Amino acid sequence: MITVSRLLRQPATLVCLAFLLLLVVAAVAAPWLAPYDPSAVNVTGRLEGPSAAHWLGTDELGRDQLSRLIYGTRIALRASVQAVGLALVLGVPAGLVIGYFGGWWDRVAMRVVDAVSSIPALLLAFGVIALLGRGLTNAMLGVSVIFAIQLLRLTRGMVLAERELPYVDAARVLGLSAPRIMFGQILPNVAGPLIVQSSIYLGFAQLFEAMLSFLGLGVDVGDASWGQMLDRSRAYVGDQPWLPVFPGLAIMLTVLAFNLIGDGLRDAMSGARAPAPTWKPPPVRLVPAEPTRALLSVRSLTVAFPGAATVVEDVSFDIAEGEVFGLVGESGSGKTMTALALAGLLPPPGAVTQGSVRLAGRELLGLPDHELAALRGPEIGMIFQDPQSALSPVHTIGRQLIEPLRTHEGLSRRAALDRAAELLTLVGVPDARRRLGDHPHQFSGGMAQRVVIARALAAGPRLLIADEPTTALDVTVQCQVLDLLLDLRERFGMTILLITHDLGVVADVCDRVAVMRAGRIVEQAPVGGLFTTPEHPYTAALLAASGGAHA
Ligand SMILES: Nc1ncnc2c1ncn2[C@@H]1O[C@H](COP(=O)(O)OP(=O)(O)OP(=O)(O)O)[C@@H](O)[C@H]1O
C-alpha cells in the first residue's frame, strides 16, 4: 500500500500510466475508435497530409494513418506482453530453483546462461525466425529467451541472498516443502525488483517488435504495425514527410512510458524519490539548567511520539568527564530513545518535547540539524549493538575508517590510512595494515565491533555512547570488548555512556548507574551503592532477577 501511495505521488509515473491506459483502450476499442478500415485501399487519396478527413494523413495505398496507428496498438501491446509473459514463466521459476538448490545445478545453469547472454537478442530472434519461419510470435520468441535468461539471473541472485535469511530457515523448520518455500515464501519477497524489471522489458519488447517489423521479419505485410508503418514510410518520405512522424512518435512514447513506469516503481519500492515527509518536530520547551562541571548534563528530558505514550519522561542525569555512566533497564524502558535524543537522532515522528541536554556547557536541544551533524563524530560518538549492520558490506574496512579521518581531521589519503592502521592496532585488531583491505564479512563479531569502536574513535569524540555494544557477542568476546572500552577510557580520559540491560556488565565497567523503567529514571547511584543497598524496589527486583551477576 505504501508503494502504491508513493507511486500515486509521482506525476511522471501517473502520466505514463494514463498513457498506457489510453493504449489499452485504443487496442480493445479499435473497431469503434478507428474512423476507417485500416486496410481499406484508396488509390485516389494516396500520400495525403493531415486533413479533416484523415487527421494523420494517408499512406502510399491511401490507407488512413490514424486507423492503422490505432490498430497498431494491438500488435504493440500483444508483442510486449507475449515476450515478457513468456520470459517471466520461463525465467523466474528456473531462477528460483537454481538459486534455492545451488550446487552443481547452479554451476551448470549459470555457464549456459553466460553463453546465451552473450548472443544479442536481435540475432537470436533472426535464428528463431530462420528455424520456425516469419511472424510476430516467432520473432518475439527469440526476444523472450533473452529476457528469460536475464530474469533467471536476477531471480537467482536474489534467491541466493534470501535463502540465508531466518524466515526461510523458519519455513524449513516448519516442514514446508521446497516448492512451497520457493513460491510461497521467497517469491513474494523478491517480487518487487522482478515487477520493476518486467516493466522495463515491456518497453524493450516494444522496441524489438518495431525493429523486427521494420526489417520485414515481424507481422504479415497487410497488418498494421507501427514498425512496419515506419518501414514503408522510408520509400515515400520524400513525397509525404508526415509519414514516419506518427508511428515514430507512438513507438518512442510507448517505450518511454514503460521505462518511466519501471523507474517510478523502483523509486516507490525503495522510497528513493518519495517526497520528504511534511512532518516537522514540535518546538522543544527548553528547561533552564543550572551551570554544572559535568561533561554531559541532561535535565527533564522528555521524548514523545504523536499518538503514543511518552517514551522518555523527565529524565535527568550528569556524566562527569572521564566517567563511565551506565543506563540500565528492561527492554522497552527507553534507554535507546534517551541515547538517540542526546545525539539528535530520534526516528521521526519521535521528538524531544522538553528538557535540556548540555554538552560541555553547550545546549544541544534546538540546535539546527547541520550544527548537530557537525558535533556527531568529534563531540559525540556512537556504537550500536550489531557491529555488522553498522558497517557497509560493500566497502573495505580501510575505506570506512579513513572517511571520518578525512572529514574531521582533514588528513590526506595516505596519512588517513596510516592513522586507520594505528587505530585498528589500538583496538586490538592484529595485522592491522593488511586487514584494512578486508570487507566486514571477513571479520568475526568481536573483531567487527572493535572496528566499529575504532571508527568511532577516529573522530576523537569527547562522549562515546555505547548502546548494548556487547549484546550480540559471546561471553568471552564481550569481556574483551568491555576491557577495550575501559582501556580507552584510561588512555584518553574518554567519557562513556553505556546502555545495557546486563547488570553484570554494569558492575564490571561503570562508575555510576541510572536505572530506567517505563521511560523514567527510578534510581541513580554509584555502582557499589546500587548493588549493596538498592533504594527502589524495582532496582532490587532487577538485581534479584539478574541472579547475582554482579556479585
Ligand atoms: N517509532 C516508534 N513509535 C512509537 N513508539 C516507539 C517507537 N520506537 C520505539 N518506541 C517505544 O519507545 C519505548 C522505548 O524504546 P527503547 O528502544 O528506547 O527501549 P530500550 O530500553 O532501549 O529497549 P531495548 O533494550 O529492547 O532496545 C518502547 O516502549 C518502544 O515501544
The ligand as an SDF file (V2000), in Angstrom:
LIG
                    3D

 31 33  0  0  0  0  0  0  0  0999 V2000
    8.7760    4.5110   16.1960 N   0  0  0  0  0  0  0  0  0  0  0  0
    8.2040    4.3780   17.4050 C   0  0  0  0  0  0  0  0  0  0  0  0
    6.9230    4.7720   17.6080 N   0  0  0  0  0  0  0  0  0  0  0  0
    6.3380    4.6650   18.8240 C   0  0  0  0  0  0  0  0  0  0  0  0
    6.9630    4.1390   19.9060 N   0  0  0  0  0  0  0  0  0  0  0  0
    8.2410    3.7190   19.7480 C   0  0  0  0  0  0  0  0  0  0  0  0
    8.9230    3.8080   18.5080 C   0  0  0  0  0  0  0  0  0  0  0  0
   10.1780    3.3120   18.6730 N   0  0  0  0  0  0  0  0  0  0  0  0
   10.2660    2.9140   19.9590 C   0  0  0  0  0  0  0  0  0  0  0  0
    9.1100    3.1540   20.6060 N   0  0  0  0  0  0  0  0  0  0  0  0
    8.8070    2.8660   22.0070 C   0  0  0  0  0  0  0  0  0  0  0  0
    9.7130    3.5390   22.8280 O   0  0  0  0  0  0  0  0  0  0  0  0
    9.8880    2.8040   24.0230 C   0  0  0  0  0  0  0  0  0  0  0  0
   11.3370    2.8130   24.3880 C   0  0  0  0  0  0  0  0  0  0  0  0
   12.0670    2.1000   23.3910 O   0  0  0  0  0  0  0  0  0  0  0  0
   13.6410    1.9350   23.5080 P   0  0  0  0  0  0  0  0  0  0  0  0
   14.1210    1.3520   22.2130 O   0  0  0  0  0  0  0  0  0  0  0  0
   14.2610    3.1960   23.9470 O   0  0  0  0  0  0  0  0  0  0  0  0
   13.7740    0.8400   24.6570 O   0  0  0  0  0  0  0  0  0  0  0  0
   15.0960    0.1770   25.2280 P   0  0  0  0  0  0  0  0  0  0  0  0
   15.0360    0.3440   26.6930 O   0  0  0  0  0  0  0  0  0  0  0  0
   16.2970    0.6960   24.5260 O   0  0  0  0  0  0  0  0  0  0  0  0
   14.8280   -1.3410   24.8510 O   0  0  0  0  0  0  0  0  0  0  0  0
   15.7860   -2.3940   24.1690 P   0  0  0  0  0  0  0  0  0  0  0  0
   16.7790   -2.7860   25.2130 O   0  0  0  0  0  0  0  0  0  0  0  0
   14.8590   -3.5170   23.8210 O   0  0  0  0  0  0  0  0  0  0  0  0
   16.3820   -1.7100   22.9830 O   0  0  0  0  0  0  0  0  0  0  0  0
    9.3410    1.4020   23.7760 C   0  0  0  0  0  0  0  0  0  0  0  0
    8.1420    1.2560   24.5060 O   0  0  0  0  0  0  0  0  0  0  0  0
    9.0460    1.3890   22.3280 C   0  0  0  0  0  0  0  0  0  0  0  0
    7.8940    0.6300   22.0610 O   0  0  0  0  0  0  0  0  0  0  0  0
  1  2  1  0
  2  3  1  0
  2  7  2  0
  3  4  2  0
  4  5  1  0
  5  6  2  0
  6  7  1  0
  6 10  1  0
  7  8  1  0
  8  9  2  0
  9 10  1  0
 10 11  1  0
 11 12  1  0
 11 30  1  0
 12 13  1  0
 13 14  1  0
 13 28  1  0
 14 15  1  0
 15 16  1  0
 16 17  2  0
 16 18  1  0
 16 19  1  0
 19 20  1  0
 20 21  2  0
 20 22  1  0
 20 23  1  0
 23 24  1  0
 24 25  2  0
 24 26  1  0
 24 27  1  0
 28 29  1  0
 28 30  1  0
 30 31  1  0
M  END
$$$$
